[in-house]
């Protein structure tokens, strides 16, 4: 029997603008994120994810703390990271933080581990960039064992070995659901499958169907091992408003501001309106009225065989009120339409 589709939301805790137009404080942005997670739960959505960053334009550097605050005020929604930068963290401490969140939430915690799209955490925590690949590979191998629960024996080159070590708090309800975030390299796909972990595709540009070869590769690795195939999910940016024109008008300015600020350090050209329109029409941006967004999500779900879709609904300094309206439309209009389209 096919697994029912899960529909979720992600935020990176982008520093928002106030109603008057100036930037919110980091503290108020974090409080706003908590309110957004509570609203997502009240609407019956399946997942709420909070990303980790260590830079001025994102407020959340400790997502587990924010998720714990949301857990205390919600009842059913699953809560997790989007993503945890495992390469520059300590796997045992990551497990302890999420097993604590799992206890607080009554078994609703999950984690998406990845290398992240920014590298600020490496110098901040004293990790060398020339060990980028090795740090992630070894730490993922350790975390995959920790997530199963029970005593762990592990040895590598990036930290001290563990021998039949129990890590506390222990899990109450079985393994900690752990996804591997994949940004588009075949090596990352194989790594996720080789550790028998679900794969979360970060599709932030271009036609999502171009990721089908990665899904096929993921299935191929499982076929070779004989193990049951793990779920595949997808995360993409987007925004829902009452209609297409309103959504694009509200979203473009903040999205372009974020794009150009990040791009200035990466050599990207400024975002042109025609490139934005093309990405909305044919690429990864799920921006529009409820039916437009629902059709785009349903297309990706069918093309890639997804069991979960997460909309990254925050983008640059979009105000909190806009984000709350977006979440409400996603929960009350988009989610039912997607399920009807796929029924």
HUQUI-V583811 format. One record per backbone hydrogen bond with DSSP energy under -0.5 kcal/mol. CO is the residue of the C=O (numbers start at 1). NH is the residue of the N-H. If there is no record, write none. Layout:
CO/NH, CO/NH
//
This chain:
6/309, 7/46, 7/47, 8/311, 9/49, 10/313, 10/314, 11/51, 12/60, 13/59, 16/24, 17/320, 18/21, 22/18, 25/29, 26/30, 27/31, 28/32, 29/33, 30/34, 31/35, 32/36, 33/37, 34/38, 35/39, 36/40, 37/41, 38/42, 39/43, 40/45, 41/44, 46/78, 47/9, 48/80, 49/11, 50/82, 55/58, 57/15, 59/61, 60/53, 62/65, 62/66, 63/67, 64/68, 65/69, 66/70, 67/71, 68/72, 70/73, 71/74, 78/48, 79/110, 80/50, 83/52, 83/85, 84/86, 84/114, 85/88, 86/89, 89/91, 90/94, 91/95, 92/96, 93/97, 94/98, 95/99, 96/100, 97/101, 98/102, 99/103, 100/104, 101/105, 102/106, 102/107, 103/106, 108/79, 109/177, 110/81, 111/113, 111/179, 112/83, 112/84, 113/181, 114/86, 114/87, 119/122, 119/123, 120/124, 121/125, 122/126, 122/127, 128/131, 129/132, 131/135, 132/136, 133/137, 134/138, 135/139, 136/140, 137/141, 138/142, 139/143, 140/144, 141/145, 142/146, 143/147, 144/148, 145/148, 146/149, 147/176, 152/165, 154/162, 159/156, 162/154, 165/152, 175/177, 177/111, 178/198, 179/113, 179/181, 180/200, 182/202, 185/188, 185/189, 186/190, 187/191, 188/192, 189/193, 190/194, 191/195, 192/197, 193/196, 198/180, 199/201, 199/233, 200/182, 201/203, 201/235, 202/204, 207/210, 208/211, 209/212, 211/214, 211/215, 212/216, 213/217, 214/218, 215/219, 216/220, 217/221, 218/222, 219/223, 220/224, 221/225, 222/226, 222/227, 231/199, 232/307, 232/308, 233/201, 234/310, 235/203, 236/312, 237/286, 239/288, 243/247, 244/248, 245/249, 246/250, 247/251, 248/252, 249/253, 250/254, 251/255, 252/256, 253/257, 254/258, 255/259, 256/260, 257/261, 258/262, 259/263, 260/264, 261/265, 262/265, 263/266, 263/267, 263/268, 272/276, 273/277, 274/278, 275/279, 276/280, 277/281, 278/282, 278/283, 279/283, 279/285, 285/287, 286/239, 288/241, 289/293, 290/294, 291/295, 292/296, 293/297, 294/298, 295/299, 296/300, 297/301, 298/302, 299/303, 300/304, 301/305, 301/306, 307/6, 308/234, 309/8, 310/236, 310/312, 311/10, 311/313, 312/238, 315/318, 316/318, 317/17, 319/323, 320/324, 321/325, 322/326, 323/327, 324/328, 325/329, 326/330, 327/331, 328/332, 329/333, 329/334, 330/335, 333/337, 334/338, 335/339, 336/340, 337/341, 338/342, 339/343, 340/343
//
